[in-house]
Amino acid sequence: MQLGEKLKNIPRSAGVYLYKDGAGKIIYIGGGNDQGDRRPTNAVEVLDTTVASPAWRFTDPMAFRRRQHNATLLADGSVLVTGGT
């Protein structure tokens, strides 16, 4: 399966996508609104594009809800999220 096909169901809101590593992991951080709620979300999802059937999976959430923020991949592999609402 081509990468474009794997990514066709990417969430689309005011969150941040971050290409995590050369192994093909993509992280989606925060953004949008929780269903039925006007607040941003603190959800974090990971997509591993190297597996036969890639699927978004939730991982540990951020401490604070954010949308329209920035994410930076640090040298140790952790992610720094700043700004947003």
Secondary structure, DSSP 8 states (H G I E B T S, - for coil): --HHHHTTT---SS-EEEE--TT-EEEEEEES--TT-SS-EEEEEEEETTSSS---EEE---SS--SS-EEEE-TTS-EEEE---
